[in-house]
Amino acid sequence: MNIEILRTIGRRLLKEIPLLRQRPHTQTAIGVGAAGDRTFLIDKRAEDIIISGLDDSGEALTIVSEEIGIKDIKGGGKHVLIDPIDGSRNAISGIPMYCTSIAIADGNTFGDIGLAYVLNLINGDEFWAEKGKGAFINSERIHTQEDDILYLIAYEAQSPKRDIPSILPLITESRKTRCLGTTAIDLAYLAYGAISVFVTPSLSRSFDFASGYLLVREAGGIFTDIIGKPLDDMEMSLKRSSSLLASGNIKLHEKALRLLSRTTG
């Protein structure tokens, strides 16, 4: 498996998926995915394109996807974590901010991820990372933020009433905040250096952040859960989930952990 296979899949996604964007509240669910969320046409079509492309690669793979669940290709092999549409709520609401996320791993833990790909389905930005070889946007090498100023903090709040108070000490220290509604894009642009810190206190599922995990690490960033526990040994599956804290560098991460400890401690 190599990045060019994933980029070929990405080109097909960019050709077809934007056409499925509709006006707010005009789409109805067509079922429930393996992860328990409602499945919409845009989710199903993206997943079909990705699985078809992976099948065409000729490689033995074990797919773990939000919609289809677990599927072996040619008897199973390397793990492929897929979020066909990360930011589905944005997509079905007519908000132009969603992406596709694909991660390839030799084993079943986050430390085993060797290849990651995130495609912004609105502007076509391609992010990818290869373990030990760095992170890239559209073939250009990228790096995370180098100083310790909290320029911009991105966050996700699945339950605003519960989540926002728990991260308030952190976000009130930042110059700007953003809630984009798509974890993979949050993490990709953190790897790019556009976001200082990303935090989500609610539990995120493996495929929500698998690609972003490698992107951030390969770009020079730090990635743990919200109390600073490393995630390398965490199992990747449909059932495993974790809070998230990603930062551009260790100084930013330590600052974020100190601020968050005011509520988590």
RAHUCOR-V16257 format. One record per residue. RES is the residue in one letter. PSI is psi in whole degrees, -180 to 180 (NA if undefined). BURIAL is b if it has 16 or more other C-alpha atoms within 10 Angstrom, else e. D_FIRST is the distance of its C-alpha to the first C-alpha in Angstrom with 2 decimals. Layout:
res	psi	burial	d_first
RES	PSI	BURIAL	D_FIRST
RES	PSI	BURIAL	D_FIRST
This chain:
res	psi	burial	d_first
M	132	e	0.00
N	170	e	3.81
I	-30	e	7.08
E	-32	e	8.49
I	-44	e	6.95
L	-36	b	8.43
R	-34	b	11.41
T	-42	e	12.10
I	-41	b	12.41
G	-39	b	14.53
R	-38	e	16.81
R	-39	e	17.64
L	-45	b	18.38
L	-27	b	20.65
K	-35	e	22.41
E	-41	e	23.28
I	-43	b	23.39
P	-25	e	26.10
L	-19	e	28.37
L	-7	e	28.51
R	132	b	30.06
Q	178	e	33.66
R	157	e	36.84
P	135	e	37.32
H	20	e	37.95
T	-11	e	37.65
Q	143	b	34.57
T	149	e	35.09
A	145	e	32.73
I	2	e	31.51
G	-166	e	30.81
V	129	e	29.57
G	172	b	25.95
A	-27	b	24.85
A	-5	b	25.31
G	-7	e	28.87
D	157	e	28.85
R	141	e	30.15
T	132	b	27.71
F	166	b	28.53
L	-40	b	27.63
I	-37	b	25.43
D	-48	b	23.35
K	-43	b	23.07
R	-42	b	22.24
A	-44	b	19.44
E	-42	b	17.91
D	-42	e	18.42
I	-44	b	16.67
I	-48	b	13.52
I	-39	b	13.52
S	-44	e	14.36
G	-39	b	11.49
L	-38	b	8.97
D	-39	e	11.32
D	-19	e	11.33
S	-22	e	7.72
G	4	e	9.37
E	153	e	7.25
A	121	b	9.59
L	151	b	9.42
T	112	b	12.42
I	133	b	13.12
V	109	b	15.82
S	151	b	17.33
E	-36	b	20.74
E	-56	b	22.04
I	-19	b	20.86
G	-128	e	20.57
I	131	b	18.47
K	128	b	16.88
D	136	b	15.15
I	125	b	13.10
K	43	e	13.93
G	-7	e	15.69
G	153	e	13.41
G	-126	b	10.98
K	144	b	8.93
H	135	b	10.89
V	110	b	10.17
L	124	b	13.34
I	132	b	14.53
D	98	b	17.80
P	-46	b	18.19
I	102	b	21.32
D	116	b	22.16
G	34	b	25.79
S	-39	b	26.81
R	-40	b	30.43
N	-46	b	30.35
A	-46	b	28.93
I	-12	b	31.58
S	-1	b	34.26
G	13	e	33.71
I	122	b	32.60
P	72	b	30.05
M	89	b	27.73
Y	164	b	24.56
C	176	b	20.80
T	141	b	17.46
S	129	b	15.41
I	130	b	11.87
A	140	b	10.76
I	132	b	8.08
A	145	b	10.10
D	-20	b	10.61
G	-153	b	14.09
N	19	b	16.35
T	165	b	17.88
F	-30	b	17.38
G	-15	b	17.47
D	-5	b	14.24
I	127	b	12.23
G	-16	b	9.95
L	136	b	8.55
A	145	b	10.98
Y	127	b	11.98
V	127	b	15.58
L	117	b	17.22
N	112	b	21.02
L	1	b	22.04
I	-51	e	25.49
N	-1	e	25.25
G	4	e	21.69
D	130	e	20.83
E	124	b	17.12
F	137	b	16.36
W	159	b	13.25
A	144	b	13.00
E	133	b	11.13
K	124	b	13.03
G	-2	e	15.75
K	-2	e	15.14
G	-179	b	16.87
A	152	b	16.83
F	153	b	17.33
I	121	b	19.04
N	44	e	18.77
S	0	e	17.68
E	131	e	20.64
R	139	e	20.50
I	158	b	22.11
H	151	b	24.20
T	172	b	26.03
Q	142	b	29.83
E	-28	e	31.73
D	-177	e	35.23
D	26	b	36.48
I	134	e	38.01
L	77	b	37.07
Y	-50	b	36.73
L	126	b	34.76
I	128	b	33.76
A	147	b	31.55
Y	160	b	31.90
E	142	b	31.34
A	92	b	34.30
Q	-35	e	33.79
S	90	e	37.46
P	-38	e	39.24
K	-37	e	42.46
R	-44	e	40.84
D	-44	b	37.96
I	-45	b	39.67
P	-33	e	42.58
S	-22	b	40.25
I	5	b	38.51
L	-41	e	41.63
P	-30	b	42.52
L	-52	b	39.20
I	-25	b	39.04
T	-13	e	42.72
E	-7	b	42.13
S	158	b	39.66
R	-36	e	40.76
K	155	e	38.68
T	156	b	36.66
R	142	e	34.19
C	99	e	32.99
L	-21	b	30.26
G	13	b	29.38
T	107	b	25.59
T	-41	b	24.22
A	-39	b	20.81
I	-40	b	22.73
D	-50	b	25.23
L	-35	b	22.70
A	-44	b	20.89
Y	-20	b	24.30
L	-43	b	25.36
A	-32	b	22.55
Y	-16	b	23.96
G	4	b	27.37
A	-22	b	29.07
I	134	b	29.61
S	-49	b	31.30
V	143	b	30.75
F	136	b	29.17
V	140	b	30.77
T	115	b	30.81
P	-27	b	33.22
S	161	b	32.34
L	127	e	29.56
S	142	b	26.12
R	160	b	23.59
S	-49	b	20.22
F	-13	b	18.19
D	-32	b	20.77
F	8	b	19.81
A	-48	b	16.50
S	-44	b	14.87
G	-32	b	18.28
Y	-51	b	18.59
L	-38	b	15.96
L	-49	b	17.15
V	-46	b	20.69
R	-45	b	20.19
E	-22	b	18.36
A	-4	b	21.06
G	7	b	23.79
G	179	b	24.85
I	141	b	25.96
F	119	b	24.82
T	-173	b	26.95
D	-176	b	28.85
I	-13	b	32.16
I	8	b	34.16
G	11	b	31.91
K	127	e	30.10
P	154	e	26.62
L	6	b	23.77
D	-40	e	21.41
D	3	e	22.64
M	134	e	22.74
E	140	b	21.09
M	119	b	18.64
S	174	b	20.15
L	-25	b	22.07
K	-23	e	25.26
R	140	e	24.69
S	164	b	25.81
S	152	b	27.28
S	162	b	29.34
L	141	b	27.68
L	116	b	28.90
A	140	b	26.86
S	157	b	28.64
G	-27	b	28.23
N	174	b	29.65
I	-35	b	31.57
K	-43	e	34.95
L	-40	b	33.99
H	-43	b	32.54
E	-39	e	35.72
K	-44	e	37.84
A	-43	b	36.02
L	-40	b	36.40
R	-44	e	40.11
L	-41	b	40.71
L	-28	b	38.93
S	-16	e	40.87
R	-24	e	43.98
T	-36	e	42.93
T	-23	e	40.51
G	NA	e	42.85
